[in-house]
Amino acid sequence: MIKSPTHRRRDTRAQILDTAGEVFLREGFARTSIDMIASTAHLSKQSIYEHFPNKLALFEAAVRRTLEEADKNFSSVQTSENVRDTLIAFGHRLFERYTHPASFGLFRANIVAASQFPELAAELHEYRLSLAGNLASYLDRLIHEGKLAPVDPAIISTRFGALTVEGSRYFLGAPLPSTEERKTLVEAATDLFLHGYQRHSQDAASARLSLLEMAAKPVPEGRVALRLAKEKWDALLTAAMNEFLEHGYVSANMERIAKTVRSSKATIYRQFGNKEGLFRYIVEQQIFASSRATFEQPCKSDPLSEIAHLAQDVLEWHLEPHSIKLQRLLVQEAEMTPDLAQRFFDMRVAAVSRSLNRILARHDLPLPDIFAARAFYCLATHAVRFLTLNAFPDAGLREERSRECALIFLDGIARQ
């Protein structure tokens, strides 16, 4: 059968999208070029431009197509008599979709693209949220039946999804869990979501705090720093950080860094070896700074108020522009430096846990295990939500969402 021009055009478009999805997944947005996609697809660049005006339009189409394919069998909720069983089954399907290579890789690319293309990132984020509509409807029914606390079902459904996949943890270097580990995580997330953190064993506070003890101020291997005035050394590090945050690792230019501080590339290379050495040192500095973060909480008569206040402080810390940009950068480079990205995440959890443990101990409550500590950090920061958005909530909404975080963490949303 001879295909019509329209069918051939559709086939070519599908071929381009298939190839683009693979290349964006493998290389990330910054490293991918139209030339690379054309070569991989065995097509001319002109053929691609006939369908997509630029790389951004192609990226958007590839992400949407991948999400639609991955979500065909995802959004339905298979209900049972038992709420826990229903949520666990949904959580397993959510994790399966999340760990699918194409879905995971392209969502990671979406996080990275947020700093360069905020409108696209926000639109794609809202698209993903819309897929949780059936879960929100199910939770809304339970709320009206008096089985769950009166919360916003749309917001709380995304809270459950974030807990299930542990927020940004796997985007920031942690290896994806095995099937058995995934089962444990989904069940733990469901129990915390419904009944609060005390459903978990209390076995790992010391392991979490040991991360803080391991944090040491990074020391460069070279000796140039000893011959540079402190002001110039600090200026060099600031210029390097700004360069990486503004342009990303791939496009960061050592010549620009050197010119900013009126130095030479040779000086930088003698100190750090190469661009990756400079990048690693800069991130190590941020890990060390995270280990020193403190959150002083006013003593109140009830733990809920104190934990809500802590959650809001953590959210403010998370939403600092420097913090958001750095996390996007580490997500982008997680495959190159997974050790750094993972330690950055773990150190921030550990720093937050130090303050959380003080509050719980003050009220004679048990300390959380490692999963619950990560869950609190995920709830307080809203997981990856603000890594894909540039419009942040106002003070009133931050306070409201932080109290919601404390409610979920302490007691869960299930009616006893």
C-alpha positions in Angstrom: 0.0 0.0 0.0 1.4 3.4 -1.0 1.2 5.9 1.8 -0.2 9.4 1.1 2.0 12.5 1.8 0.0 13.1 5.0 0.7 9.6 6.3 4.4 9.9 5.4 4.5 13.2 7.2 3.0 11.6 10.3 5.5 8.8 10.1 8.4 11.3 9.9 7.1 13.3 12.8 6.8 10.2 14.9 10.3 9.1 13.9 11.6 12.5 14.9 9.8 12.4 18.3 11.0 8.9 19.0 14.6 9.9 18.3 14.4 13.2 20.1 13.0 11.5 23.2 15.9 9.0 23.2 18.6 11.8 22.7 17.1 14.2 25.2 16.9 11.3 27.7 20.5 10.3 27.0 22.2 13.7 26.7 19.8 16.1 28.6 18.4 19.3 27.1 21.7 21.4 27.2 23.8 18.8 25.5 21.3 17.9 22.8 21.4 19.6 19.4 19.2 19.4 16.3 22.3 18.1 14.5 22.6 15.3 16.9 18.9 14.3 16.6 19.0 14.5 12.8 22.1 12.3 12.7 20.6 9.7 15.0 17.3 9.7 13.1 19.1 9.5 9.7 17.2 12.6 8.6 18.3 16.0 7.4 18.0 19.1 9.7 15.6 20.5 7.2 13.3 17.6 7.7 13.2 18.3 11.4 12.6 22.0 10.9 9.7 21.3 8.7 7.9 19.8 11.7 9.4 21.8 14.6 10.7 25.4 14.4 13.4 25.0 17.1 14.9 22.7 19.8 12.5 24.0 22.4 9.4 23.1 20.4 10.8 19.7 19.7 11.7 19.2 23.4 8.1 20.2 24.5 6.5 17.8 22.0 8.8 14.9 22.9 8.1 15.4 26.6 4.3 15.6 26.1 4.4 12.5 23.9 6.4 10.5 26.4 4.2 11.5 29.3 1.0 10.6 27.4 2.4 7.2 26.5 3.5 6.5 30.0 0.3 7.7 31.5 -2.2 5.8 29.4 -2.7 3.2 32.2 -1.7 5.3 35.1 -4.4 7.8 36.1 -7.2 5.4 37.1 -7.6 4.4 40.7 -8.5 0.8 41.3 -10.5 1.1 44.5 -11.0 -1.6 47.2 -12.7 -1.7 50.6 -9.4 -0.9 52.3 -8.1 2.7 51.8 -4.5 1.6 52.6 -4.6 -1.2 49.9 -6.0 1.2 47.3 -3.3 3.8 47.9 -0.5 1.2 47.9 -1.7 -0.2 44.6 -1.8 3.3 43.2 1.6 4.1 44.7 3.1 1.0 43.0 1.8 2.1 39.6 3.1 5.7 40.2 6.6 4.4 41.1 6.6 2.2 38.0 5.8 5.1 35.8 8.3 7.3 37.7 11.1 4.9 37.2 10.4 4.3 33.5 13.6 5.5 31.8 11.9 7.8 29.4 9.6 9.3 31.9 12.3 9.8 34.5 14.8 11.2 32.0 12.5 13.6 30.3 11.1 14.9 33.6 14.7 15.5 34.8 15.2 17.4 31.6 12.1 19.4 32.4 13.6 20.4 35.8 16.7 21.6 34.1 14.7 23.5 31.4 12.8 25.4 34.1 15.6 28.0 34.5 15.8 28.6 30.8 12.2 28.1 29.7 10.0 28.8 32.8 6.7 29.0 30.9 7.2 25.6 29.3 8.4 24.1 32.6 5.3 25.5 34.4 2.9 24.3 31.7 4.4 20.8 31.7 4.3 20.7 35.5 0.6 21.6 35.5 0.0 18.9 32.9 1.6 16.3 35.2 -0.5 17.5 38.1 -3.7 17.1 36.0 -2.9 13.4 35.8 -3.5 13.1 39.5 -7.2 14.1 39.0 -8.6 10.6 39.6 -6.7 10.2 42.8 -7.9 13.6 43.9 -11.5 12.6 43.2 -11.1 9.4 45.2 -9.6 11.3 48.1 -12.4 13.8 47.9 -15.0 11.1 48.2 -13.2 9.7 51.3 -13.1 13.2 52.8 -16.9 13.6 52.3 -17.4 10.1 53.9 -15.5 11.3 56.9 -12.6 8.8 56.4 -10.0 11.5 55.8 -9.4 14.9 57.4 -10.9 17.9 55.5 -8.0 18.8 53.3 -7.7 20.0 49.7 -7.9 16.8 47.7 -6.0 18.2 44.7 -3.1 19.4 46.8 -3.1 16.3 49.0 -3.0 13.9 46.0 0.3 15.5 44.9 1.6 15.2 48.5 1.0 11.5 48.3 2.8 11.2 45.0 5.8 13.1 46.3 6.0 11.0 49.4 5.8 7.8 47.3 8.8 8.7 45.1 10.7 10.6 47.8 10.6 13.9 46.0 13.9 15.0 44.4 16.1 12.3 45.9 16.5 10.1 42.8 16.9 13.1 40.6 19.8 14.1 42.8 22.0 11.0 42.4 20.5 8.3 44.6 20.3 5.0 42.7 16.8 3.9 41.8 15.4 1.4 44.2 14.9 -2.3 43.5 11.5 -3.8 43.2 11.6 -5.0 46.8 12.9 -1.6 48.0 10.1 0.1 46.1 7.5 -2.0 47.8 8.9 -1.0 51.2 9.0 2.7 50.2 5.4 2.7 48.9 4.0 1.0 52.0 6.0 3.4 54.3 4.8 6.4 52.4 1.2 5.2 52.6 1.4 4.6 56.3 2.9 8.0 57.0 0.4 9.7 54.7 -2.5 8.1 56.5 -1.2 7.8 60.1 1.9 9.9 60.6 5.6 9.2 61.2 5.2 7.2 64.4 4.1 4.1 62.4 7.8 3.7 61.5 10.6 2.0 63.5 13.0 4.4 65.2 16.4 3.0 64.2 18.5 5.4 62.4 19.0 8.9 64.0 22.7 8.3 64.5 23.2 7.3 60.9 21.6 10.5 59.7 23.6 12.7 62.1 26.8 11.0 61.0 26.4 12.8 57.7 26.9 16.1 59.5 30.0 14.8 61.3 31.5 13.7 57.9 31.1 17.2 56.4 34.4 18.9 56.2 35.3 22.2 54.5 36.7 21.5 51.1 40.4 22.0 50.6 41.7 22.5 47.0 44.6 20.3 46.1 46.6 23.2 44.6 48.6 25.8 46.4 47.5 28.9 44.4 45.0 29.9 47.1 47.9 30.4 49.5 49.3 33.1 47.2 46.0 34.8 46.5 44.5 37.5 48.7 41.4 36.4 50.4 39.3 38.9 48.6 40.5 37.6 45.2 40.1 34.0 46.2 36.5 34.7 47.3 35.8 36.6 44.1 37.1 33.7 42.1 34.8 31.2 43.8 31.8 33.6 43.5 32.5 34.1 39.8 32.7 30.4 39.2 29.5 29.7 41.1 27.6 32.4 39.2 29.0 31.1 35.9 27.8 27.5 36.6 24.4 28.6 37.8 23.8 31.0 34.9 25.1 28.8 32.1 25.2 25.3 33.4 28.2 23.0 33.5 28.4 22.3 29.8 28.3 26.0 28.7 30.2 27.4 31.6 33.3 29.2 30.2 36.6 29.2 32.2 37.7 32.3 30.2 34.7 34.3 31.4 35.4 33.3 35.0 39.1 34.3 34.7 38.2 37.7 33.2 35.7 38.4 35.9 38.4 38.3 38.5 41.2 39.6 36.3 43.1 36.3 36.6 44.1 33.7 34.0 42.8 30.3 33.1 46.2 28.9 33.9 45.9 30.0 37.5 42.5 28.3 37.8 43.7 25.1 36.1 46.8 25.0 38.4 44.5 25.1 41.4 41.6 22.8 40.3 43.0 20.7 37.4 40.1 21.2 35.1 36.5 22.5 34.9 35.1 19.4 36.7 37.6 20.0 39.5 36.4 23.5 39.9 32.8 22.4 39.7 33.3 19.7 42.4 35.0 22.2 44.7 32.2 24.7 44.4 29.6 22.0 45.1 31.6 20.7 48.1 31.5 24.2 49.5 27.7 24.2 49.3 27.5 20.8 50.9 29.7 22.1 53.8 27.5 25.2 54.1 24.3 23.0 54.2 25.9 21.0 57.1 26.1 24.2 59.1 22.5 25.3 58.5 20.5 25.9 61.6 16.8 26.5 62.2 16.0 28.0 65.6 12.4 27.3 66.6 10.4 29.2 69.3 9.4 26.9 72.1 5.6 26.3 72.0 3.3 24.2 74.1 2.3 21.9 71.2 4.6 20.1 68.7 2.4 20.8 65.7 3.0 24.6 65.9 6.8 24.1 66.3 7.0 21.6 63.4 4.9 23.9 61.2 7.2 26.8 62.0 10.2 24.6 61.1 8.6 23.4 57.9 8.1 27.1 56.8 11.8 27.9 57.7 12.9 24.9 55.6 10.7 26.0 52.7 12.2 29.5 52.8 15.7 28.0 52.8 14.7 25.8 49.8 13.2 28.7 47.9 16.3 30.9 48.0 17.1 31.6 44.3 20.7 30.4 44.8 19.3 27.1 46.2 16.8 26.5 43.5 19.4 27.2 40.7 22.0 24.9 42.4 19.6 22.0 42.7 18.6 22.3 39.0 22.2 22.3 38.1 22.9 19.2 40.2 19.9 17.4 38.7 21.3 18.2 35.3 24.8 16.9 36.2 23.7 14.0 38.5 25.0 11.4 36.0 28.4 13.1 35.9 28.7 13.7 39.6 26.1 11.5 41.4 28.2 11.4 44.6 28.0 15.2 44.9 24.3 15.5 44.1 23.4 12.7 46.5 25.5 14.1 49.3 24.0 17.5 48.7 20.5 16.1 49.2 21.5 13.9 52.2 23.2 16.8 53.9 20.2 19.0 53.7 18.0 16.3 55.1 20.5 15.8 57.9 20.6 19.5 58.7 16.8 19.7 58.8 16.6 16.5 60.9 18.8 18.0 63.6 16.2 20.7 64.3 13.3 18.3 63.8 14.8 15.9 66.4 15.2 18.8 68.9 11.5 19.6 68.7 10.4 16.0 69.0 12.7 15.3 71.9 11.4 18.5 73.7 7.9 17.0 73.5 8.9 13.5 74.5 8.1 12.1 71.0 10.2 9.4 69.3 12.7 10.3 66.8 11.9 9.5 63.1 13.7 6.8 61.1 15.6 7.7 57.9 12.6 7.3 55.6 10.4 9.6 57.9 13.2 12.2 58.1 13.4 12.3 54.3 9.6 12.4 54.2 9.5 15.5 56.4 12.1 17.2 54.1 10.0 16.3 51.1 6.8 17.6 52.6 8.4 20.8 53.8 10.1 21.6 50.5 7.2 20.4 48.3 9.5 17.8 46.6 10.3 18.9 43.0 7.4 21.3 42.7 9.5 24.5 42.9 12.3 23.0 40.9 10.0 23.2 37.9 8.4 26.5 38.7 9.6 30.1 39.0 6.4 31.5 40.6 6.5 30.8 44.4 3.6 31.0 46.9 3.0 34.1 49.0 3.7 34.2 52.7 0.1 33.2 53.6 0.1 30.2 51.4 3.6 29.1 52.6 2.3 29.2 56.2 -0.8 27.2 55.2 1.2 24.5 53.4 3.7 24.3 56.2 1.0 23.6 58.7 -0.4 21.0 56.3 3.1 19.4 56.2 3.2 19.2 60.0 -0.3 17.7 60.2 0.6 14.9 57.7 4.0 14.2 59.3 2.7 14.0 62.9 -0.7 12.4 62.5 -1.5 11.7 58.9 -4.8 12.5 57.4 -6.8 9.4 58.2 -9.7 9.7 60.6 -9.1 7.3 63.5 
